[in-house]
Amino acid sequence: MCICFIGYGSNQSKLAIENLTSPTITTAASTLERTNSEATQINLAEIKTNHNIAFVNDTLTITKGGTYHLSGILEGAIKVTANENVDLILDNVQVISNKGAAISFLGKANYTISTTCETENYLVDSLSNYEGAVIKSNGNLSITGLGTLIVTGLNQDAIVADNINFSDTTIDISAQNHSVNCRNLIINNSDITISDADKILF
């Protein structure tokens, strides 16, 4: 893995890369299987609203904490407004935003994006993205899972959050500006490929 880093000298910034000799793939898979069985199922092609989710103007809004299993294609955006922990499980998902970030977490909780085994999941923002990232989080962000997450930033950055944790996952990133923009980053047992984007910005 080869990643280029730049920093602005902040004492609050840190990078931790852990290469473990015994991957925790089995543990990750069993955990994902357990949480998936308890998840709210959402087919992005046929979104059915309830007290936890709304769908207006091509935007899926999740207002309550919990685990949500997503599948299908959405030409729009996903916004999580819950100030509770939320886990989005992506199962061959394509989210192609037409106005902003593909996924944005607007609360201050712990948020996780998980990919199911042997799936490819595509997130793309819009050229007129006012949020400046494909994935943007105001809270802590973890990306994990045994599938592949492909993040394409057509406007500015790809992934933006203060604290980011990549664990036991595969991510392909391209962006017009920064691949990852964060304050603290942990990479654990993950395969990360960066193309077109400049760097990781702390």
GROMACS elastic network, one bead per residue, 0.5 to 0.9 nm:
[ bonds ]
;  ai    aj funct       b0    kb
    1   190     6  0.89437   500
    1   191     6  0.68288   500
    1   192     6  0.67985   500
    1   193     6  0.75051   500
    2   192     6  0.83658   500
    2   193     6  0.79914   500
    2   194     6  0.85261   500
    3   192     6  0.83071   500
    3   193     6  0.81562   500
    3   194     6  0.73774   500
    3   199     6  0.73422   500
    3   200     6  0.76890   500
    4   198     6  0.79613   500
    4   199     6  0.53591   500
    4   200     6  0.64844   500
    5   199     6  0.57209   500
    5   200     6  0.50271   500
    5   201     6  0.65989   500
    5   202     6  0.80850   500
    6   199     6  0.69395   500
    6   200     6  0.63832   500
    6   201     6  0.56816   500
    6   202     6  0.68201   500
    7    10     6  0.73309   500
    7    13     6  0.80059   500
    7   200     6  0.84357   500
    7   201     6  0.61869   500
    7   202     6  0.51939   500
    8    13     6  0.88267   500
    8   201     6  0.83709   500
    8   202     6  0.68796   500
    9    12     6  0.86759   500
    9    13     6  0.78488   500
    9   202     6  0.87355   500
   10    13     6  0.55525   500
   10    14     6  0.87618   500
   10   183     6  0.87618   500
   10   202     6  0.80280   500
   11    14     6  0.78491   500
   12   183     6  0.70164   500
   12   184     6  0.77891   500
   13   182     6  0.83731   500
   13   183     6  0.50709   500
   13   184     6  0.54732   500
   13   185     6  0.83500   500
   13   202     6  0.62272   500
   14   183     6  0.70952   500
   14   184     6  0.52420   500
   14   185     6  0.66921   500
   14   186     6  0.86015   500
   14   202     6  0.80785   500
   15   183     6  0.87796   500
   15   184     6  0.61960   500
   15   185     6  0.51811   500
   15   186     6  0.61516   500
   15   187     6  0.82615   500
   15   202     6  0.89854   500
   16   184     6  0.83565   500
   16   185     6  0.64126   500
   16   187     6  0.64604   500
   16   188     6  0.83822   500
   17   185     6  0.83372   500
   17   186     6  0.58858   500
   17   188     6  0.61051   500
   17   189     6  0.86236   500
   18   186     6  0.78252   500
   18   187     6  0.63710   500
   18   188     6  0.50396   500
   18   189     6  0.69510   500
   19    22     6  0.89458   500
   19    23     6  0.87299   500
   19   187     6  0.84610   500
   19   188     6  0.63016   500
   19   189     6  0.58335   500
   19   190     6  0.86505   500
   20    23     6  0.61090   500
   20    24     6  0.87212   500
   20   188     6  0.75184   500
   20   189     6  0.65113   500
   21   189     6  0.89718   500
   22    25     6  0.88353   500
   23    26     6  0.80728   500
   23    27     6  0.89363   500
   23   168     6  0.76381   500
   23   189     6  0.65799   500
   24    27     6  0.53082   500
   24    28     6  0.61604   500
   24    29     6  0.86553   500
   24   168     6  0.71823   500
   24   189     6  0.82035   500
   25    28     6  0.50292   500
   25    29     6  0.60623   500
   25    30     6  0.85927   500
   25   145     6  0.85454   500
   25   146     6  0.75696   500
   25   168     6  0.66287   500
   26    29     6  0.51376   500
   26    30     6  0.61705   500
   26    31     6  0.85134   500
   27    30     6  0.52508   500
   27    31     6  0.60680   500
   27    32     6  0.85285   500
   28    31     6  0.51742   500
   28    32     6  0.60959   500
   28    33     6  0.85731   500
   28   144     6  0.81962   500
   28   145     6  0.67546   500
   28   146     6  0.78057   500
   28   168     6  0.74248   500
   29    32     6  0.51435   500
   29    33     6  0.60987   500
   29    34     6  0.86168   500
   29   116     6  0.82986   500
   29   117     6  0.76580   500
   29   145     6  0.73342   500
   29   146     6  0.71161   500
   30    33     6  0.50622   500
   30    34     6  0.61839   500
   30    35     6  0.86939   500
   31    34     6  0.51794   500
   31    35     6  0.62405   500
   31    36     6  0.84498   500
   32    35     6  0.52048   500
   32    36     6  0.58378   500
   32    37     6  0.85958   500
   32    89     6  0.82909   500
   32   114     6  0.77764   500
   32   115     6  0.87439   500
   32   116     6  0.75656   500
   32   145     6  0.74892   500
   33    36     6  0.51196   500
   33    37     6  0.63854   500
   33   116     6  0.86753   500
   34    37     6  0.54707   500
   34    38     6  0.69426   500
   35    38     6  0.52485   500
   35    39     6  0.62148   500
   35    67     6  0.69858   500
   35    87     6  0.89127   500
   35    89     6  0.89837   500
   36    40     6  0.83098   500
   36    41     6  0.87795   500
   36    67     6  0.74158   500
   36    68     6  0.78491   500
   36    69     6  0.65569   500
   36    89     6  0.73701   500
   37    40     6  0.87008   500
   38    67     6  0.72482   500
   38    68     6  0.86797   500
   39    66     6  0.74239   500
   39    68     6  0.50035   500
   39    69     6  0.57429   500
   39    87     6  0.89386   500
   39    89     6  0.84935   500
   40    66     6  0.80460   500
   40    67     6  0.62767   500
   40    69     6  0.58993   500
   40    70     6  0.84966   500
   41    67     6  0.89042   500
   41    68     6  0.60401   500
   41    70     6  0.63585   500
   41    71     6  0.82251   500
   42    45     6  0.87016   500
   42    46     6  0.78970   500
   42    47     6  0.63065   500
   42    48     6  0.75402   500
   42    68     6  0.69727   500
   42    69     6  0.59475   500
   42    71     6  0.65124   500
   42    72     6  0.86227   500
   43    46     6  0.54003   500
   43    47     6  0.57470   500
   43    48     6  0.82006   500
   43    69     6  0.83401   500
   43    70     6  0.59656   500
   43    71     6  0.50585   500
   43    72     6  0.56883   500
   43    73     6  0.81396   500
   44    47     6  0.53872   500
   44    48     6  0.89443   500
   44    60     6  0.84986   500
   44    70     6  0.66982   500
   44    71     6  0.59562   500
   44    72     6  0.50506   500
   44    73     6  0.55890   500
   44    74     6  0.54937   500
   44    93     6  0.81859   500
   44    94     6  0.88513   500
   44    95     6  0.87468   500
   45    71     6  0.81381   500
   45    72     6  0.57184   500
   45    73     6  0.57238   500
   45    74     6  0.62709   500
   46    72     6  0.86532   500
   47    54     6  0.86662   500
   47    55     6  0.71691   500
   47    60     6  0.81238   500
   48    53     6  0.82164   500
   48    54     6  0.81276   500
   48    55     6  0.79684   500
   49    52     6  0.75970   500
   49    53     6  0.54036   500
   49    54     6  0.51513   500
   49    55     6  0.64969   500
   49    60     6  0.89898   500
   50    53     6  0.54143   500
   50    54     6  0.67755   500
   51    54     6  0.77509   500
   51    63     6  0.81893   500
   51    64     6  0.83430   500
   52    61     6  0.83922   500
   52    62     6  0.59392   500
   52    63     6  0.54085   500
   52    64     6  0.52774   500
   52    65     6  0.83042   500
   53    60     6  0.69453   500
   53    61     6  0.55047   500
   53    63     6  0.60015   500
   53    64     6  0.76512   500
   54    59     6  0.79949   500
   54    60     6  0.58193   500
   54    61     6  0.51133   500
   54    62     6  0.67020   500
   54    63     6  0.80212   500
   55    58     6  0.65724   500
   55    59     6  0.54830   500
   55    61     6  0.62061   500
   55    62     6  0.89934   500
   56    59     6  0.53871   500
   56    60     6  0.68562   500
   56    61     6  0.81238   500
   57    60     6  0.85275   500
   57    76     6  0.80341   500
   58    74     6  0.78555   500
   58    75     6  0.69144   500
   58    77     6  0.66181   500
   58    78     6  0.87830   500
   58    97     6  0.89016   500
   58    98     6  0.85611   500
   59    74     6  0.88385   500
   59    75     6  0.87785   500
   59    76     6  0.55475   500
   59    78     6  0.57344   500
   59    79     6  0.70888   500
   59    97     6  0.89943   500
   60    76     6  0.78899   500
   60    77     6  0.62542   500
   60    79     6  0.61723   500
   60    80     6  0.83421   500
   61    77     6  0.84639   500
   61    78     6  0.59546   500
   61    80     6  0.57119   500
   61    81     6  0.70179   500
   62    65     6  0.79705   500
   62    78     6  0.77749   500
   62    79     6  0.63079   500
   62    81     6  0.60956   500
   62    82     6  0.66545   500
   62    86     6  0.89545   500
   63    79     6  0.86343   500
   63    80     6  0.62144   500
   63    81     6  0.51333   500
   63    83     6  0.82095   500
   63    84     6  0.89390   500
   64    80     6  0.82276   500
   64    81     6  0.76202   500
   64    83     6  0.76834   500
   64    84     6  0.68280   500
   64    85     6  0.85930   500
   64    86     6  0.78893   500
   65    80     6  0.89107   500
   65    82     6  0.57623   500
   65    83     6  0.72281   500
   65    85     6  0.52187   500
   65    87     6  0.81226   500
   66    84     6  0.77117   500
   66    85     6  0.64257   500
   66    87     6  0.63326   500
   66    88     6  0.85905   500
   67    85     6  0.85832   500
   67    86     6  0.58430   500
   67    88     6  0.60319   500
   67    89     6  0.73248   500
   68    86     6  0.77534   500
   68    87     6  0.62550   500
   68    88     6  0.50441   500
   68    89     6  0.59941   500
   68    90     6  0.86105   500
   69    87     6  0.84396   500
   69    88     6  0.61344   500
   69    90     6  0.62984   500
   69    91     6  0.72130   500
   70    88     6  0.69901   500
   70    89     6  0.58904   500
   70    90     6  0.51546   500
   70    91     6  0.59696   500
   70    92     6  0.82622   500
   70    93     6  0.67658   500
   71    89     6  0.85411   500
   71    90     6  0.63318   500
   71    92     6  0.58594   500
   71    93     6  0.50398   500
   71    94     6  0.80752   500
   72    91     6  0.77059   500
   72    92     6  0.65150   500
   72    93     6  0.50792   500
   72    94     6  0.64456   500
   72    95     6  0.85354   500
   73    92     6  0.84472   500
   73    93     6  0.58437   500
   73    95     6  0.59768   500
   73    96     6  0.80140   500
   74    77     6  0.72754   500
   74    78     6  0.88746   500
   74    93     6  0.80630   500
   74    94     6  0.61968   500
   74    96     6  0.63058   500
   74    97     6  0.79377   500
   75    94     6  0.81134   500
   75    95     6  0.59474   500
   75    97     6  0.57213   500
   75    98     6  0.66318   500
   76    95     6  0.66002   500
   76    96     6  0.58812   500
   76    98     6  0.54489   500
   76    99     6  0.74482   500
   76   100     6  0.85476   500
   76   102     6  0.71734   500
   77    95     6  0.66795   500
   77    96     6  0.71790   500
   77    97     6  0.51690   500
   77    98     6  0.74490   500
   77    99     6  0.78744   500
   77   100     6  0.72590   500
   77   101     6  0.66281   500
   77   103     6  0.60814   500
   77   104     6  0.81661   500
   77   125     6  0.85658   500
   78    95     6  0.80841   500
   78    97     6  0.86222   500
   78   101     6  0.80109   500
   78   102     6  0.60439   500
   78   104     6  0.64567   500
   78   105     6  0.86078   500
   79   101     6  0.86438   500
   79   102     6  0.82138   500
   79   103     6  0.58221   500
   79   105     6  0.60195   500
   79   106     6  0.72099   500
   80    83     6  0.86354   500
   80    86     6  0.80568   500
   80   103     6  0.77995   500
   80   104     6  0.62086   500
   80   106     6  0.59614   500
   80   107     6  0.73203   500
   81    84     6  0.87665   500
   81   104     6  0.84982   500
   81   105     6  0.62860   500
   81   106     6  0.50279   500
   81   107     6  0.54670   500
   82    85     6  0.75464   500
   82    86     6  0.75868   500
   82   105     6  0.80409   500
   82   106     6  0.74427   500
   82   107     6  0.57647   500
   82   108     6  0.83688   500
   82   109     6  0.78806   500
   83    86     6  0.86738   500
   83   106     6  0.80130   500
   83   108     6  0.57207   500
   83   109     6  0.53800   500
   83   110     6  0.85944   500
   83   139     6  0.89092   500
   84   107     6  0.76678   500
   84   108     6  0.78116   500
   84   109     6  0.53416   500
   84   110     6  0.72130   500
   84   111     6  0.84121   500
   85   108     6  0.88878   500
   85   109     6  0.53964   500
   85   111     6  0.56573   500
   85   112     6  0.80791   500
   86   109     6  0.79261   500
   86   110     6  0.67999   500
   86   111     6  0.50319   500
   86   112     6  0.63231   500
   86   113     6  0.86028   500
   87   110     6  0.86060   500
   87   111     6  0.59220   500
   87   113     6  0.58841   500
   87   114     6  0.70906   500
   88   111     6  0.80269   500
   88   112     6  0.61387   500
   88   114     6  0.60654   500
   88   115     6  0.84431   500
   89   112     6  0.82484   500
   89   113     6  0.60296   500
   89   115     6  0.57085   500
   89   116     6  0.68582   500
   89   145     6  0.86013   500
   90    93     6  0.56906   500
   90    94     6  0.89522   500
   90   113     6  0.72071   500
   90   114     6  0.59887   500
   90   116     6  0.62417   500
   90   119     6  0.83194   500
   90   120     6  0.87678   500
   90   121     6  0.66844   500
   90   147     6  0.86307   500
   90   149     6  0.87450   500
   91   114     6  0.87674   500
   91   115     6  0.62664   500
   91   116     6  0.54797   500
   91   117     6  0.82916   500
   91   119     6  0.62365   500
   91   120     6  0.77036   500
   91   121     6  0.69883   500
   91   147     6  0.83547   500
   92   115     6  0.82700   500
   92   116     6  0.79901   500
   92   118     6  0.89402   500
   92   119     6  0.52797   500
   92   120     6  0.53408   500
   92   121     6  0.50316   500
   92   122     6  0.79362   500
   92   147     6  0.87772   500
   93   119     6  0.84794   500
   93   120     6  0.73067   500
   93   122     6  0.62106   500
   93   123     6  0.80534   500
   94   120     6  0.86923   500
   94   121     6  0.58393   500
   94   123     6  0.59838   500
   94   124     6  0.81266   500
   95   102     6  0.59864   500
   95   103     6  0.81945   500
   95   121     6  0.83805   500
   95   122     6  0.62782   500
   95   124     6  0.62987   500
   95   125     6  0.82726   500
   96   101     6  0.89540   500
   96   102     6  0.63439   500
   96   122     6  0.78661   500
   96   123     6  0.60855   500
   96   125     6  0.61170   500
   96   126     6  0.74917   500
   97   100     6  0.60423   500
   97   101     6  0.63457   500
   97   102     6  0.50203   500
   97   103     6  0.85931   500
   97   123     6  0.80200   500
   97   124     6  0.60910   500
   97   126     6  0.53780   500
   97   129     6  0.85035   500
   97   134     6  0.84963   500
   98   101     6  0.85944   500
   98   102     6  0.84816   500
   98   125     6  0.70864   500
   98   126     6  0.52262   500
   98   127     6  0.81640   500
   98   128     6  0.81154   500
   98   129     6  0.81846   500
   99   102     6  0.86683   500
   99   125     6  0.74975   500
   99   126     6  0.54923   500
   99   127     6  0.78253   500
   99   128     6  0.61614   500
   99   129     6  0.56173   500
   99   130     6  0.74660   500
  100   103     6  0.86524   500
  100   104     6  0.89040   500
  100   125     6  0.59994   500
  100   126     6  0.57294   500
  100   127     6  0.82634   500
  100   128     6  0.68346   500
  100   130     6  0.56016   500
  100   131     6  0.56853   500
  100   132     6  0.75786   500
  100   133     6  0.78560   500
  100   134     6  0.77137   500
  101   104     6  0.61066   500
  101   123     6  0.89098   500
  101   124     6  0.77599   500
  101   125     6  0.51304   500
  101   126     6  0.71747   500
  101   129     6  0.63099   500
  101   130     6  0.78622   500
  101   131     6  0.59264   500
  101   132     6  0.71284   500
  101   133     6  0.56199   500
  101   135     6  0.60014   500
  101   136     6  0.69173   500
  102   123     6  0.59666   500
  102   124     6  0.59598   500
  102   125     6  0.52424   500
  102   126     6  0.81389   500
  102   133     6  0.81351   500
  102   134     6  0.51904   500
  102   135     6  0.61926   500
  102   136     6  0.85390   500
  103   123     6  0.79337   500
  103   125     6  0.86954   500
  103   133     6  0.88480   500
  103   134     6  0.65046   500
  103   136     6  0.65883   500
  103   137     6  0.84162   500
  104   131     6  0.85950   500
  104   133     6  0.86980   500
  104   134     6  0.79693   500
  104   135     6  0.57124   500
  104   137     6  0.57061   500
  104   138     6  0.82850   500
  105   108     6  0.81232   500
  105   109     6  0.87719   500
  105   111     6  0.74225   500
  105   135     6  0.81347   500
  105   136     6  0.62358   500
  105   138     6  0.60481   500
  105   139     6  0.70312   500
  105   141     6  0.87977   500
  106   109     6  0.89650   500
  106   136     6  0.82124   500
  106   137     6  0.62869   500
  106   138     6  0.55323   500
  106   139     6  0.74926   500
  107   110     6  0.87951   500
  107   137     6  0.78357   500
  107   138     6  0.59519   500
  107   139     6  0.61599   500
  108   111     6  0.87917   500
  108   137     6  0.83016   500
  108   138     6  0.56531   500
  108   140     6  0.73711   500
  109   138     6  0.80772   500
  109   139     6  0.50602   500
  109   140     6  0.64726   500
  109   141     6  0.88471   500
  110   139     6  0.58132   500
  110   141     6  0.62644   500
  110   142     6  0.78688   500
  111   137     6  0.79923   500
  111   139     6  0.68091   500
  111   140     6  0.59721   500
  111   142     6  0.62796   500
  111   143     6  0.86758   500
  112   140     6  0.83321   500
  112   141     6  0.57805   500
  112   143     6  0.57214   500
  112   144     6  0.74792   500
  113   141     6  0.78158   500
  113   142     6  0.62818   500
  113   144     6  0.63489   500
  113   145     6  0.80499   500
  114   142     6  0.82686   500
  114   143     6  0.58942   500
  114   146     6  0.80694   500
  114   147     6  0.81610   500
  114   149     6  0.89193   500
  114   169     6  0.85586   500
  115   118     6  0.84521   500
  115   119     6  0.69811   500
  115   120     6  0.80382   500
  115   121     6  0.73990   500
  115   143     6  0.81979   500
  115   144     6  0.65426   500
  115   146     6  0.59564   500
  115   148     6  0.66048   500
  115   149     6  0.69926   500
  115   169     6  0.79671   500
  116   119     6  0.59149   500
  116   120     6  0.86322   500
  116   145     6  0.59128   500
  116   146     6  0.56841   500
  116   147     6  0.50902   500
  116   148     6  0.83252   500
  117   120     6  0.89352   500
  117   145     6  0.69182   500
  117   148     6  0.82803   500
  118   146     6  0.64435   500
  118   148     6  0.72160   500
  119   146     6  0.79038   500
  119   148     6  0.60882   500
  119   149     6  0.84355   500
  120   147     6  0.60831   500
  120   149     6  0.61589   500
  120   150     6  0.72698   500
  121   147     6  0.76975   500
  121   148     6  0.61308   500
  121   150     6  0.59436   500
  121   151     6  0.84189   500
  122   148     6  0.86150   500
  122   149     6  0.62069   500
  122   151     6  0.61072   500
  122   152     6  0.77814   500
  123   134     6  0.68017   500
  123   135     6  0.81287   500
  123   149     6  0.77158   500
  123   150     6  0.62487   500
  123   152     6  0.62521   500
  123   153     6  0.84546   500
  124   134     6  0.60657   500
  124   135     6  0.89743   500
  124   150     6  0.84425   500
  124   151     6  0.61526   500
  124   153     6  0.60685   500
  124   154     6  0.72525   500
  124   158     6  0.88102   500
  125   128     6  0.84160   500
  125   129     6  0.65168   500
  125   132     6  0.87660   500
  125   133     6  0.71005   500
  125   135     6  0.84348   500
  125   151     6  0.86906   500
  125   152     6  0.69193   500
  125   153     6  0.57450   500
  125   154     6  0.60787   500
  125   155     6  0.71271   500
  125   158     6  0.85354   500
  126   129     6  0.50663   500
  126   130     6  0.87941   500
  126   134     6  0.83378   500
  126   153     6  0.78766   500
  126   154     6  0.61694   500
  126   155     6  0.65521   500
  127   130     6  0.89934   500
  127   153     6  0.84811   500
  127   154     6  0.54161   500
  127   156     6  0.87071   500
  128   131     6  0.89683   500
  128   132     6  0.88624   500
  128   154     6  0.86064   500
  128   155     6  0.66440   500
  129   132     6  0.56866   500
  129   133     6  0.73294   500
  129   134     6  0.84326   500
  129   154     6  0.82827   500
  129   155     6  0.60217   500
  129   156     6  0.80067   500
  130   133     6  0.84276   500
  130   155     6  0.87130   500
  131   134     6  0.82013   500
  131   136     6  0.75954   500
  131   156     6  0.89744   500
  132   135     6  0.89031   500
  132   136     6  0.80574   500
  132   153     6  0.87231   500
  132   155     6  0.66021   500
  132   156     6  0.53138   500
  132   157     6  0.59779   500
  132   158     6  0.81447   500
  132   160     6  0.84512   500
  133   136     6  0.57692   500
  133   153     6  0.66335   500
  133   154     6  0.87764   500
  133   155     6  0.73385   500
  133   156     6  0.60284   500
  133   159     6  0.58308   500
  133   160     6  0.62892   500
  133   175     6  0.88215   500
  134   151     6  0.69456   500
  134   152     6  0.69708   500
  134   153     6  0.56886   500
  134   154     6  0.83572   500
  134   155     6  0.85309   500
  134   156     6  0.84158   500
  134   157     6  0.68789   500
  134   159     6  0.60156   500
  134   160     6  0.80728   500
  134   175     6  0.88742   500
  135   151     6  0.82324   500
  135   157     6  0.86201   500
  135   158     6  0.63271   500
  135   160     6  0.62465   500
  135   161     6  0.83554   500
  136   141     6  0.88569   500
  136   158     6  0.83300   500
  136   159     6  0.60105   500
  136   161     6  0.60055   500
  137   140     6  0.69933   500
  137   141     6  0.65711   500
  137   159     6  0.83779   500
  137   160     6  0.63357   500
  137   162     6  0.77900   500
  137   163     6  0.89857   500
  138   141     6  0.84832   500
  138   160     6  0.86091   500
  138   161     6  0.61399   500
  138   162     6  0.72575   500
  139   161     6  0.69634   500
  139   162     6  0.72466   500
  139   163     6  0.75532   500
  140   161     6  0.68737   500
  140   162     6  0.67523   500
  140   163     6  0.50964   500
  140   164     6  0.63151   500
  140   165     6  0.82791   500
  141   160     6  0.89745   500
  141   161     6  0.66696   500
  141   162     6  0.81382   500
  141   163     6  0.61813   500
  141   165     6  0.63540   500
  141   166     6  0.86923   500
  142   163     6  0.83530   500
  142   164     6  0.57078   500
  142   166     6  0.59479   500
  142   167     6  0.74501   500
  143   149     6  0.88959   500
  143   164     6  0.78428   500
  143   165     6  0.62544   500
  143   166     6  0.50176   500
  143   167     6  0.63584   500
  143   168     6  0.84843   500
  143   169     6  0.72307   500
  143   171     6  0.88757   500
  144   147     6  0.85183   500
  144   165     6  0.82360   500
  144   166     6  0.60668   500
  144   168     6  0.56195   500
  144   170     6  0.80228   500
  144   190     6  0.85115   500
  145   148     6  0.79173   500
  145   167     6  0.76082   500
  145   168     6  0.61218   500
  145   169     6  0.50961   500
  145   170     6  0.78518   500
  146   168     6  0.69202   500
  146   169     6  0.55931   500
  146   170     6  0.72587   500
  147   169     6  0.68337   500
  147   170     6  0.66667   500
  147   171     6  0.87752   500
  148   169     6  0.69801   500
  148   171     6  0.57353   500
  148   172     6  0.75491   500
  149   169     6  0.81845   500
  149   170     6  0.63367   500
  149   172     6  0.62736   500
  149   173     6  0.83547   500
  150   170     6  0.86011   500
  150   171     6  0.58513   500
  150   173     6  0.60716   500
  150   174     6  0.83087   500
  151   158     6  0.64433   500
  151   159     6  0.81092   500
  151   171     6  0.74799   500
  151   172     6  0.61631   500
  151   174     6  0.63871   500
  151   175     6  0.80925   500
  152   157     6  0.89073   500
  152   158     6  0.64491   500
  152   172     6  0.83230   500
  152   173     6  0.60833   500
  152   175     6  0.57971   500
  152   176     6  0.88238   500
  153   156     6  0.61270   500
  153   157     6  0.59022   500
  153   159     6  0.85708   500
  153   173     6  0.80059   500
  153   174     6  0.59984   500
  153   176     6  0.61593   500
  153   177     6  0.81384   500
  153   178     6  0.89861   500
  153   179     6  0.82249   500
  153   197     6  0.86772   500
  154   157     6  0.81976   500
  154   158     6  0.84696   500
  154   174     6  0.83891   500
  154   175     6  0.60960   500
  154   176     6  0.60167   500
  155   158     6  0.86730   500
  155   175     6  0.73502   500
  155   176     6  0.60247   500
  155   177     6  0.78570   500
  156   175     6  0.63317   500
  156   176     6  0.50646   500
  156   178     6  0.69628   500
  156   179     6  0.88736   500
  157   160     6  0.70759   500
  157   174     6  0.86085   500
  157   175     6  0.56364   500
  157   176     6  0.64553   500
  157   177     6  0.51259   500
  157   179     6  0.57348   500
  157   180     6  0.67867   500
  157   181     6  0.71487   500
  157   197     6  0.81008   500
  158   173     6  0.69137   500
  158   174     6  0.68622   500
  158   175     6  0.55024   500
  158   176     6  0.81875   500
  158   177     6  0.78807   500
  158   178     6  0.65449   500
  158   180     6  0.60472   500
  158   181     6  0.79365   500
  158   197     6  0.84343   500
  159   164     6  0.89582   500
  159   173     6  0.87257   500
  159   178     6  0.81300   500
  159   179     6  0.63624   500
  159   181     6  0.62290   500
  159   182     6  0.81863   500
  160   163     6  0.88192   500
  160   164     6  0.83421   500
  160   179     6  0.86164   500
  160   180     6  0.59961   500
  160   182     6  0.58749   500
  161   164     6  0.63380   500
  161   180     6  0.83691   500
  161   181     6  0.66044   500
  161   182     6  0.51700   500
  161   183     6  0.74753   500
  161   184     6  0.87334   500
  162   181     6  0.78462   500
  162   184     6  0.62890   500
  162   185     6  0.84620   500
  162   202     6  0.88522   500
  163   182     6  0.61557   500
  163   183     6  0.59278   500
  163   185     6  0.60601   500
  163   186     6  0.83531   500
  164   180     6  0.89699   500
  164   182     6  0.68756   500
  164   183     6  0.81074   500
  164   184     6  0.62990   500
  164   186     6  0.64299   500
  164   187     6  0.85199   500
  165   184     6  0.84101   500
  165   185     6  0.58783   500
  165   187     6  0.60419   500
  165   188     6  0.78016   500
  166   169     6  0.67968   500
  166   170     6  0.87353   500
  166   171     6  0.87824   500
  166   185     6  0.79189   500
  166   186     6  0.61700   500
  166   188     6  0.60958   500
  166   189     6  0.80914   500
  166   190     6  0.65264   500
  166   192     6  0.88908   500
  167   170     6  0.87695   500
  167   186     6  0.79660   500
  167   187     6  0.60806   500
  167   189     6  0.59045   500
  167   190     6  0.57687   500
  168   187     6  0.86250   500
  168   188     6  0.62863   500
  168   191     6  0.80546   500
  169   188     6  0.85162   500
  169   189     6  0.71039   500
  169   191     6  0.64070   500
  169   192     6  0.81736   500
  170   190     6  0.57349   500
  170   192     6  0.58588   500
  170   193     6  0.81687   500
  171   190     6  0.78483   500
  171   191     6  0.63905   500
  171   193     6  0.63228   500
  171   194     6  0.84662   500
  172   191     6  0.84049   500
  172   192     6  0.59648   500
  172   194     6  0.61151   500
  172   195     6  0.78641   500
  173   179     6  0.62559   500
  173   180     6  0.86808   500
  173   192     6  0.75995   500
  173   193     6  0.60935   500
  173   195     6  0.62810   500
  173   196     6  0.83233   500
  173   197     6  0.76033   500
  174   177     6  0.87427   500
  174   178     6  0.85457   500
  174   179     6  0.63511   500
  174   193     6  0.85367   500
  174   194     6  0.59463   500
  174   195     6  0.50247   500
  174   196     6  0.53655   500
  174   197     6  0.52723   500
  174   198     6  0.89690   500
  175   178     6  0.62824   500
  175   179     6  0.57566   500
  175   194     6  0.86606   500
  175   195     6  0.76667   500
  175   196     6  0.60956   500
  175   198     6  0.78595   500
  176   179     6  0.81896   500
  176   196     6  0.69038   500
  176   197     6  0.56396   500
  176   198     6  0.77393   500
  177   196     6  0.84216   500
  177   197     6  0.55085   500
  177   198     6  0.58808   500
  177   199     6  0.78570   500
  178   181     6  0.63079   500
  178   197     6  0.54944   500
  178   198     6  0.53561   500
  178   199     6  0.53096   500
  178   200     6  0.59087   500
  178   201     6  0.65383   500
  179   194     6  0.69242   500
  179   195     6  0.84528   500
  179   196     6  0.86267   500
  179   197     6  0.53070   500
  179   198     6  0.66581   500
  179   199     6  0.57971   500
  179   200     6  0.57084   500
  179   201     6  0.79631   500
  180   197     6  0.89631   500
  180   199     6  0.71596   500
  180   201     6  0.62154   500
  180   202     6  0.83761   500
  181   199     6  0.86922   500
  181   200     6  0.59444   500
  181   202     6  0.60237   500
  182   185     6  0.68266   500
  182   200     6  0.78454   500
  182   201     6  0.63125   500
  182   202     6  0.50838   500
  183   201     6  0.80386   500
  184   202     6  0.72558   500
  185   202     6  0.85920   500
  187   190     6  0.64092   500
  194   197     6  0.65439   500
  194   198     6  0.85279   500
  194   199     6  0.82601   500
  195   198     6  0.81364   500
  197   200     6  0.87015   500
  198   201     6  0.89771   500
